[in-house]
């Protein structure tokens, strides 16, 4: 597949073309005023409380540069005008996963008086195109695929959204101070789960098709020249060099096997307040709860995001909780990401986006946690 060129002055035309093909979703500035002109709706939903409150917290780990760099107010939303698209963001407030595993979704409705009457809900009706997904967010979908597209029990709602969505990524030329995708096997110019990758080269975008769907979007555009490709390669090298943190996740997985009861967990968990914001802003966390809601004979089965950091997450009907303390719950999150998931699926459950570092109200830095575990676990 041949790389193509989108001249900067023709970007709006390219976006209009996408809108003519399918419903377009892209990073869009959201109304952050205390009294928005439009009340919360599907088009302008309220942000998660924990994430919203953290926007006013002190500098991340005492680093005001990190705080200001990441205080992004964009979210993936339906685009009705090319002017709404914001490609100057680093990362959206909430990750791309929201378009594939919604915060709240109705799975089906039912009539409580007639058990046979169950009405399925279509996950997504129209074809969709996502523009401006960062490589870390897109890479997380490959991990979701391992969970929700399991051959034995595929999730029909997730599968429908994946099949009807074309994803256009935007390479990171300037990673933020909290980014560490290279430490967990990623790349600021990565192409995992993407159909098309755009690289901002200043006055133009290099468009790299990764699938037939991506190629169809740019087949009419001029081919990239050797200098265009070389410039993009140089931008990737510079972006990689900007991220200094490294971690031997394979070695850590082995250490975690014998480190379940290590005293290091006491120190690591001390500042954690178990608010769960790290799990909600994480592109790879995918825990959910399912509830039935009923009123006047009509009901619905609803799936909502949940968090392993909440005490109710593992509490049994008897009242017993196998993870009764915050230490237990934080340890489980780290074990899941860096031991359990790799053991089953062959990859760590982290893409290094840095959102948890930025949004944590206690200033917990996942990179420091990984370093502590590497150093203290035997």
N, C-alpha and C positions, 0 to 999 in steps of 0.2 A: 504494500500500500504506500502510495507516494505522499510525502508531506506537502502541504499546500500553504499558501500565504493569504492572510486576511489583512489588507491595508487598514491601518487604524481609522482612517476617515470613512471606511466602509463597514465598520463594526455595527453601527445601528442598522444598516441594511441587512447584514447577516442575521442580527437578532430578529428583525421583522420577518425574515424568511423562516426562522425557527418557529415563530408564533403562528405562521400560516400552516405549518406542518402538524403541530400538536400543541397541547397546553404546555406553556413554558413556565418553569420554576427557576428562580435565580435569587442570589442574595439581594435583599431589598431592605432599605432603611425602615425601621419600625418606629412608631410614635412613642417616644419615651417621656413625653410631658406628663405631669401628674393629672391633668385633665384633658385627655385626648379629644380631638374633634369628633372622632367616630368611636362609639363604644366597642368593647371587645366583641369580635366575631370570628368566623372562620378565616376571614381575610386579615384580621388584625387581632389575633388571640392574645390573652394576657400571658406574660412570661412566667416561668416557674418562679415561685416565691424566693427560693434559696438563691437562685441565680440572679434574680433581680436585686435582692437585698445586698448581695456581695458587691454590686457595682459601686456602693458607697463605702466599702471597707478601706482600711489603710492600705498603703502600698504592699504588693505581694512580697512576702519575705523581706520587707524593708526596701524593696527595689521599686521605686516609682516608675522607672523606665519600663519595666515589665507591665506594671499596672496600666499605664497609659497606652502602651502598644496594643494591649489586648482588649481594652474596654470597647468591644465592638457591639454595635447596636443593630447589626444586620441579621436577618433570618431568611431562610428559604421560603419564598412566598410566590403565589401565582402572579405572573407578570401580564399586565394589560397594555403597557406602554414601554418601549425600549428605554425611555428615560428613567424608569424605575430601577433598572439593573445597576447594581453597584459592584464592580469588579475590583475596586480599590481596597476591599476588606482583606484582612489576614485570614481570620476564621470567623464564621458566623457564630452568633451567641450560642445557639444550639446546633448540634451536628446534623449531617445529612440523613442520619438514621430516621429522623422524624418523618420523612417522606415515605419510608418503607415500613416502619413500625411506629405508627402514630402514638402520641401520648395517650390518646383515648380513642377507641374504635368500637363500634357496634358490630358484633360478629353475626348475630341474627336476632330477629324478633319472634315473639311467640304469643299465642293466645292462651291464657292460663285455664280457660274453661274447656278448651279442646286441645289436649296434648299433641294431637297429630298435626296441628296447624303451626308449623315452623316456617318462617319466611326468611330465606337467606338474604344477606346484604352483599351487593357487589363491591369488592374492595376498591376498584378503580374502573371507571367506565371508559375513559378516553386515553388515547396514547399521550405520553408525557415526555418532555425533554427537560433535563436539568442542566443548567448552564452555570459554570463557576464553582464546581465542586473541587475542593483542594484534594491533592493526592492522598493525604492521610485519611480524610473522611471517606473517600472512595474505597481505599484499601480495607476499611472496616467492613464494607459490604461483603467482601470475600469471606470474612470470618462469619458474618451473619449467614451466608449461603451454606456454610458447613453445618449450621444449627437448624435453620428453617427450611433448607432444601434437601434435608436428609432423604435418601431414596426410600427408606421404609415409611417415614411419616412426614412428608413435606407439608409445610404450612400453606394452605391455599390462598390466604390473604396476602402473605408476603410474596409468594410466587407470582401472583397476578400483578403486583406492583413492580416487581423486578422485570417481568416479561414485557410490560407495557411502557417501560421507561428507558430512554436513551440518555446516557450520562456524558456530559462534556466537562472535562476537568480543566483547572487553571493551575499551571505550575507555580511553585513558590520560588521567586527569585530572591526574596529577602525574608528568610525565616525569622520568626520573632524570638525574643530572649528566652522564652519557655519551651520552644520547639526542640524535639529530640528524635525525630522520625528515623534518622540514620542509626540510632542506637538500638532500635528494635526491628531492623531489617527493611526499613522503608527508604524512600528517596523524595526530596522536594520536587522532583520532576517525575515521580513514579506514575505508572500507567495502570496499576491493578484495578480491575473492575470498571475501567473507563472504556467508552466507545470512541472518544476523541479527546486529545490533550492539546490545550492551547498554551503557548509560551509567549509571554509578552516581551517583544524585542524592541520596545520603544515606539517606533512609528508603525509597527505592524505586529501581527500575531502569526507565529508558526503553528500550523494545525497538523497534528500527527494523528491520522486515523489508526485505531486499534482493532476495530471490527468493521464488518460490512455496513452496519448501521451508521457508524461514524463516518465511513468513507462516503456514504450517500449524501451526507450533509455538506461535504466540501468538494465533491467531484467536479463542480463547475468552476472552481477557483484556480488561479495560476499555481503552477508547481513551485516549490521552494528551490532556491539555488544552493549551491554548496556553501557560500558565505552565510546564508540564513541558518543552515544546519549547524555550521561551526560556531556561530554566535550563540545558539541555543545550548550547545554542549558546554561552552564556556560559562554561561550563566548557571548551568547545573553544577559545575565544579565549584564555582564561587559560593553557591548556596550550601553545598555540602560542607565546604570548609568553614562556613560560619557557625556550624553546630559542633561544639567541642565535646559534649558529653558522650561517653561511650559506656557500654555495659555488656558483659558476657552473660547473656540470658540463658545459654545452654548450661554453663557452669552453675548459675543461680538455681536452675531447676533441680540440679542434683543436690545442692545444699539445702533446698527447701524440703526435700524428702526427709531429711533427718532433723530439720529445724522447727518442727511443729510446736514443741514446748520450750523453745529457747527464750531466755530472758530478754532478748533483744526486742521482742514484741511489746513488752511493757513500755520501753522507751519510745518506740515508734508510735504506739497508740495514745500516749499521754495527751497530746494536744487535740486529738480528734473528738469532735462533738457529735459524730454520727448524724449529721444533718442530711447526708445523702446527695448533696449537690454534685459531688464528684461522679456519681453514677449517672445522674441525669444529663450532665453535659458531656459525658464520655461517649465517643462514637461506637464503642464496642460493647458496652454494657447493654444487656438485653433482657433482664429479668422483668417479668410482668405478673399481674394478678388478674384473675377472671372472676367477675361477679354477675349475679342475676339481679336485675332491678325490675320491679313490678308496680303497676298502679292501675287500679280499676279494670283488672282483667287483662291488661296488655303488659307484656314484659320484654326485656331485651337482655341478651348476654353481652357483657361489655369487657373488653380487655384494656387495661391501663398499665402504664409504666409502674414498676415497683423498685425497691432498692434493698439489697442485702445488708445495708447499713442500718435499717430500721429494726427495732426489737420485735415487731409484730411479724416480720418476714418469716421467721422460723418457729414462732410460738405455736405449740400444739393446742388442740381443743381442750386438753387436760390442764393446760396452764404451764406445762413443762416447756422450757426453751433450751435447746441444745447449744445455742450461742447467746448466753444471757448477758454478756458484757460487751462493751464497745471494743475491747481488745480482741475478743473472739470474732467480732464481725469484721473489723479491719483486717485481721489476719486471714479470714476467709476470702476477702476481696483480693488480697495480694496472692494468696495461694491459687485462686481460680485463674487469675491472669497469667501467672508465671510458673505454675506447676500443673494444675489439673487440666486446663484447656490445652496446653502444649502436649501433655501426655496423650490426650485423645485425638487432637486435630493437627498436631505437628507444628504449631506456631503460637507465639505468645499472644495474649488477648489485649494488645496495646499497640497503638499506631503512633504514639509520641506527639500528639497534637498540642499538648500542654494546657488544655482547658482546665483540667483538675487542679493544676498548679495555680492558675490564675484565679479561679473562682473559690478556692478553699478559704473560708473565713478564718481558719486557724493558721494559715500560712504553711500548710504541709506541702512539701515539694517532693513529688514522686521520685525525682532523680536522687535526692538525698536519701530517701527511703531505700531505693535499690542499692545505693552505695553502702549504707549501713548494713543491710542484709548480706551483701557480698563480703564485707569486712568482718562481721561478727559471727555469722553462721559457720560452723565447722564442716 
